[in-house]
Amino acid sequence: MKSKLKGIVWMDELTLFTMALGLSKPWHVVDIRFSKEEGRLDLKIDFSNGAKFPCPSCTEEESEVHDTKDRTWRHLNFFQYETYLQARVPRVRCGRCGIRQVEVPWARPGSGFTLLFEMLVLQLSREMSVAGVAEVVGEQANRIWRILGHYVDRARRQVDLSGFHILGIEEFSLRKGHVYMTSFSDLEASRVIYLGESRRKEVVEEFVEDLRGRGTDPGQIDLVCCDMWDPYLHGLRNHLFQVQVVFDHFHIMHQLNKAIEKVRWLEQKENKALKKTRYL
Ligand SMILES: [Zn+2]
């Protein structure tokens, strides 16, 4: 395929795209279709005749191809043109697991995007909204959400909560105070571990259920730091009754200042010296 002409390495486009995609045997690019009108490039990938593949479930010894299924994946753009990979994905008959679809090296099972495209989406999502990412890459927002959902779930499963015992609960608002959320944090590790979609007492139960679903015993929490919001305290009494609650000093000072101001305001009617001393 390669020939050297006056020191210049020349290769055909199939080899070029096979190399650029990082494919290795038995996979290689077998056809390229480019349509300027449709604004897209299609790269057809195939495996060599007689290729064998390992079972994806048990990675037992390699088996011959049982049958194949045509699939398409959105890949990174080629210049300004949308690029798609197409391939017939083989299924193998494993002696232990039965018929299984093999995993292709450029995409995770079940995804309509290549791993590199998903990586681009994750990187963009750190900097902009999902709607913004969808517009930049020319995809529907719900497909972007599905990619994020997969990687967020995977990252959450990898978090080790075995040493987690000090919980911080904090409310915050979105949309200029119209929507309230609650964050639950591992205060020692300085990381958020759950976001509740309200500040009602039920969020504590939802958090506890999520923790159990991740295989963590809520009973290992012994200290909770939160503000004096009654619904949280109510939720803690019912679902994390073993914990000691610590109020943060900002909220204690806030309550104290309010109480002093109330007394000053009542007494200034009798005692003129207290007039105009609010900030004093
Ligand atoms: Zn198997």
Residues whose N, C-alpha, C, O or C-beta is under 5 A from the ligand:
A	BS01	ZN	C55 S57 C58 T59 E60 C94 R96 C97
